Amino acid sequence: MTDYRIIQTDFYRDGKKIDGQLYLPNVEKAPLVIFSHGFGGNRTRCIDYAETFAADGIASYLFDFIGGGDNILSDGTMLEMSVLTEVKDLEIVLNGLRDHPQIDPERVFLHGRSQGGYVSMYVAGDRSDEIRGLILLYPAFVLQKMAFDSYKDKDIPERITMLESTVSDLYVRDLLKTDIYAQIPKYKGKTLIIHGDADQIVDIQGTFDVLDRFEEADFYVMKGSGHGFEGENNRRAISLALNFIKETFKGFWDRLFIFLRYGS
């Protein structure tokens, strides 16, 4: 069990605050997991992951996207949020934390759920060399298809209601600019995906449809789980994520030992 501190660690984009907390273990150089929450949500659902990881010597950063939800500590409203504004937020966070003196920049993981999975995948595709591993919970890859099916070559209303929240036309216009299916194969690291087979919000079929685009992915189906994990299934997801991180470390250090001892 490793002692850790929780440090308020904020960043800024275009003058707006990205409010976050760094769970920092008392070790010289800690690996890091950056958590991205889902559409309309906030960082609170990731706290149990952060506490577990930090107690095992793995730093965790929890934050709210600018305008990312109705109950956030960051600035902004959902009317100014899109997947691409969240990509910018995550990149700012990634840049800032990679320079932290107690963070090992060679062991950074992205952890995203739902829309946060879409955003994390997008950033990992562009910055593959900087991301050691990717953990995706019920990733909303279907967002792109939904946007194209509903609005391609059609008028986009100024206000759109989704999952009881209101977004602006920026949300759809930015989705139409993205191509998550092209981003996935650009990421060359390891990926863990966990998705519930009873998900009524993000159909698990959308995950099955893209598995062959990943370089290396472990896929776990959470039996009976909907859009979000509770109770024993949540504990299992935390355990799967923690083991994935440790196994990724093990593989890295084994390869480094072989290189140092025998050469390339």
Phi, psi and omega in degrees: 000126182255133174290150178212161177245153173251117187243124174297122186222102185254153174230172183224141172230122179052040177082357180258142186276135168259106185273128182207167178229135178258119174270103191247112178292155178277069176228161185293312179224112185258142165295163186224139171241127177255123185262132177242121183279175185268180181303126177072003184261200177204182190283350190298330182286354180259359187298318182296327175295312183299318180296317180295314181296314183298322178293343178258013176088012182248119179292148178226141176239121178249133180210164173255132175297149173298122183065019188285344182192179182275345182230064183246161175261347174284167178285171171093166177237168182293344179290342179250013183258144171207173177297327181282329173292325178289327173301316179298317178300312182296322179294322176296316177299313181300314180300315182293319184282332177298335180269358182293134185297338181257009179252134176275108184292348178274356182227064180250131179243147171251136182232112183232144177239137178056239178298328176298333174289320176301312182295316180297319178296320181297314180293319180297325178296322181279337186230048186304320183293343183262352186248116181287323181201161185229128180241119186237122176255124182035060185295139185269059177297339182290349182303319181297312180297320180299318180294316180292319181295325186269329192228356179301125179061027178232163175291135179256122180294156181292331180231138181225132177263125179226127177048045177069013175239155181249129176239169180262177178297339176304321182301312181287317181300320179289324175299321180292342177276342186268162172217087183295331182291332175279333181288323187303308182291348177286338179273123187257001181273190181271148182226138170246127178238131177232127184217137179279140182279358177246022182290117181263356181257312175241102184302130180300337179299329178298329176283316176305323186293339184248001185302324183287355178273346181278144176296313181206111184224134169261127184240124179242128176266122180271105185297128174081359183268142175267217183274083186126145183251140180232158173054231183297323178295324177293318178297322178294319179297319177298316180296317179298318180294316180296316179295323178299315179298314182295319179294325177294319175300312183303315179297321181294312183290327175298315179295322180294319179298315180297318181296315182293328184275321188244351183086176185286000000 
